[in-house]
Structures are given as C-alpha cells and as structure tokens.
Amino acid sequence: MATLHFIVLFVAAFVAIEAQRPFYAGSRPIGYPEVEGNALGNRFGEDADAPIEARGDGNLINRFNSMPLDNRPFWYINWRAYDNLRRNQQTWPISQNGFIHRI
C-alpha cells in the first residue's frame, strides 16, 4: 500500500512539473531565436549588397550613395535602415524571475 502511494505521488509530481512548460516549447530559454546570419542573402541569385528595387544595378546604387541624404529615394533610405536592423539585431539578456528566486 505504501508503494502505491509513493507511485501515485511520484506520478502526480511529475505531471505537475511537466505542466509548467509543454514538451513542444523546447528546453531552451524563451528569448530571441537563434537564426542564421542572412537567410535571404542570395534569394534571387545576386551576391551584391543592394535592395531588390535596384535589380542589381550597381551604377544606380553608386548614384544614390553620391546624393545628399535628403535627395535619396525613400525606399533606398528605408532599405538601409532595415538592413542595419537585420545586421545588428537587438537582444535582451534573460533576467532572473523574481517570483521564483526570492531574495
């Protein structure tokens, strides 16, 4: 009888512990996912660092770079900003949970 109580208690504790985080969520901490550096880099067969709107025209990109910033097309300025965000991703360190780790 004592063995049955121990087994029931063990199974109940195991179920309660496993219910805290589902198995499909993985064992890594929740945060920014690990991805490859540039997954869409060579999507259209071009190796040049240029937006899709330029269609591989290096002279067009050189002309835009020689223009003052306020005369450049908005799509080009946006592409530069988004490309900078993709290359320098902002991540946050995982902090300790105050509800679990009491001081």
C-alpha positions in Angstrom: 0.0 0.0 0.0 2.9 2.4 0.8 4.4 1.6 -2.6 1.2 2.5 -4.3 1.0 5.9 -2.5 4.6 6.6 -3.5 4.0 5.8 -7.1 0.8 7.9 -7.2 2.7 10.8 -5.5 5.6 10.5 -7.9 3.3 10.4 -11.0 1.4 13.4 -9.7 4.6 15.4 -9.0 5.9 14.5 -12.5 2.7 15.7 -14.2 2.7 18.9 -12.2 6.3 19.6 -13.1 5.9 18.8 -16.8 2.8 21.0 -16.9 4.9 24.1 -16.2 6.3 24.1 -19.8 5.0 21.9 -22.6 7.3 19.5 -24.3 6.8 21.2 -27.7 8.2 24.5 -26.4 11.7 23.1 -26.2 14.2 23.1 -23.4 16.0 26.4 -24.4 15.1 29.6 -22.5 12.5 31.8 -24.1 14.0 34.8 -25.9 15.2 35.8 -29.3 15.5 32.7 -31.5 18.8 31.6 -33.0 18.8 32.1 -36.7 21.3 32.2 -39.5 23.1 35.4 -40.2 21.5 36.3 -43.5 18.9 33.7 -44.5 17.6 35.7 -47.5 21.0 36.9 -48.8 21.2 35.1 -52.1 17.5 34.6 -52.6 17.4 36.0 -56.1 20.9 34.8 -57.2 22.6 38.2 -56.6 25.6 38.5 -54.3 25.6 42.3 -54.3 24.6 44.3 -51.3 21.7 46.0 -52.9 17.9 46.3 -52.5 15.6 44.3 -54.7 14.2 47.5 -56.3 17.7 48.3 -57.7 17.7 44.9 -59.6 21.4 44.6 -59.4 22.2 47.9 -61.0 25.5 49.0 -59.4 25.5 52.3 -61.1 22.1 53.2 -59.6 23.4 52.4 -56.1 26.5 54.4 -56.6 24.4 57.4 -57.8 22.2 57.1 -54.7 25.3 57.0 -52.4 26.7 60.1 -54.0 23.5 62.1 -53.5 22.8 64.0 -50.3 20.6 62.2 -47.8 17.6 64.4 -48.3 17.6 63.8 -52.1 17.8 60.0 -51.9 14.6 58.0 -52.6 12.7 56.9 -49.6 12.7 53.2 -50.5 16.5 53.3 -50.5 16.8 55.0 -47.2 14.3 52.5 -45.7 16.3 49.6 -47.1 19.5 50.9 -45.5 17.7 51.2 -42.1 16.1 47.8 -42.3 19.4 46.2 -43.4 21.2 47.8 -40.5 18.5 46.4 -38.1 18.9 42.9 -39.6 22.7 43.0 -39.3 22.7 44.5 -35.7 19.8 42.7 -34.0 18.8 44.0 -30.6 18.7 41.3 -28.0 18.0 41.4 -24.3 19.6 39.2 -21.6 17.3 36.8 -19.8 16.8 38.1 -16.3 16.0 36.2 -13.2 12.4 35.7 -12.3 11.5 37.4 -9.1 8.7 35.1 -8.3 10.9 32.0 -8.4 14.1 33.3 -7.0 13.2 35.2 -3.8 15.8 37.5 -2.4 
